[in-house]
């Protein structure tokens, strides 16, 4: 199913928000998504909103523990219709956060280890230097969504939010760290809302769905979202990640490269000293 790229009507929103908790089971039957419950005492959660969300729905273990390859494959299929190969890649990236040698599983708490997968300049968490690095922070998220000015989020909007959070973090966190490896991983994170809730062809996503997801750590079935019919392959994430990466480049094309106003080659394009002849 291709998610419609239009803002949900006020009627739909009003109707969906009016659901009582008692109708949760009925909604689960329609959507195929298990009932949502907030984490209870002893349940583990981490810095990844999507992993937390899947655990809150019981698609991943609700306690956030003993997450194996098979568990990830099944959860990503049920919750997001991810191809098993993509799910295995995600597991392989996450299991390294388990400090146990040759680990075959991880917990959501393992993902909180700073500068393993969790990193500075999150869209929805504060940096570890300032305190808790894994609980949703409304102030941080409000900074992020300032850069989503339209009802539909584009890859350019997401790139702007990413850059702004990095500048904020770099400016005020004396231990700021954001390596090339983190950059690559971060771009995949930025692509996640488009992959989960958006249109893969246009790389756009409804802002209402994304805000609901981040703020509630809950799949937005109440707002009309359903798991897409088509299987998501790794190529989709790579394509959208590349689009966000390109949009994050602060340089613009040199449209006037090659000549100046009078047809003279612009000396600034060659470097200042390139135009100086010695010994004249």
Rosetta blueprint (number, residue, H / E / L):
1 X L
2 X L
3 X L
4 X L
5 X L
6 X L
7 X L
8 X L
9 X L
10 X H
11 X H
12 X H
13 X H
14 X H
15 X H
16 X H
17 X H
18 X L
19 X L
20 X L
21 X H
22 X H
23 X H
24 X H
25 X H
26 X H
27 X H
28 X H
29 X H
30 X H
31 X H
32 X L
33 X L
34 X L
35 X L
36 X L
37 X L
38 X L
39 X L
40 X L
41 X L
42 X L
43 X L
44 X L
45 X L
46 X L
47 X L
48 X L
49 X H
50 X H
51 X H
52 X H
53 X H
54 X H
55 X H
56 X H
57 X L
58 X L
59 X L
60 X L
61 X L
62 X L
63 X L
64 X L
65 X L
66 X L
67 X E
68 X E
69 X H
70 X H
71 X H
72 X H
73 X H
74 X H
75 X H
76 X H
77 X H
78 X H
79 X H
80 X H
81 X L
82 X E
83 X L
84 X H
85 X H
86 X H
87 X H
88 X H
89 X H
90 X H
91 X H
92 X H
93 X H
94 X H
95 X H
96 X L
97 X L
98 X L
99 X L
100 X L
101 X L
102 X L
103 X L
104 X L
105 X E
106 X E
107 X L
108 X L
109 X L
110 X H
111 X H
112 X H
113 X L
114 X E
115 X L
116 X L
117 X L
118 X E
119 X L
120 X L
121 X L
122 X L
123 X L
124 X L
125 X L
126 X L
127 X L
128 X H
129 X H
130 X H
131 X L
132 X L
133 X L
134 X L
135 X L
136 X L
137 X L
138 X H
139 X H
140 X H
141 X H
142 X H
143 X H
144 X H
145 X H
146 X L
147 X L
148 X L
149 X L
150 X L
151 X L
152 X E
153 X E
154 X E
155 X H
156 X H
157 X H
158 X H
159 X H
160 X H
161 X H
162 X H
163 X H
164 X H
165 X H
166 X H
167 X H
168 X H
169 X H
170 X H
171 X H
172 X H
173 X L
174 X L
175 X L
176 X L
177 X L
178 X L
179 X L
180 X H
181 X H
182 X H
183 X H
184 X H
185 X H
186 X H
187 X H
188 X H
189 X H
190 X H
191 X H
192 X H
193 X H
194 X H
195 X H
196 X H
197 X H
198 X L
199 X E
200 X L
201 X L
202 X L
203 X L
204 X E
205 X E
206 X E
207 X H
208 X H
209 X H
210 X H
211 X H
212 X H
213 X H
214 X H
215 X H
216 X H
217 X L
218 X L
219 X L
220 X L
221 X H
222 X H
223 X H
224 X L
225 X L
226 X L
227 X L
228 X L
229 X L
230 X L
231 X L
232 X E
233 X L
234 X H
235 X H
236 X H
237 X H
238 X H
239 X H
240 X H
241 X H
242 X H
243 X H
244 X H
245 X H
246 X H
247 X H
248 X L
249 X L
250 X L
251 X L
252 X L
253 X L
254 X L
255 X L
256 X L
257 X L
258 X L
259 X L
260 X L
261 X L
262 X L
263 X L
264 X L
265 X L
266 X L
267 X H
268 X H
269 X H
270 X L
271 X L
272 X H
273 X H
274 X H
275 X H
276 X L
277 X L
278 X L
279 X L
280 X L
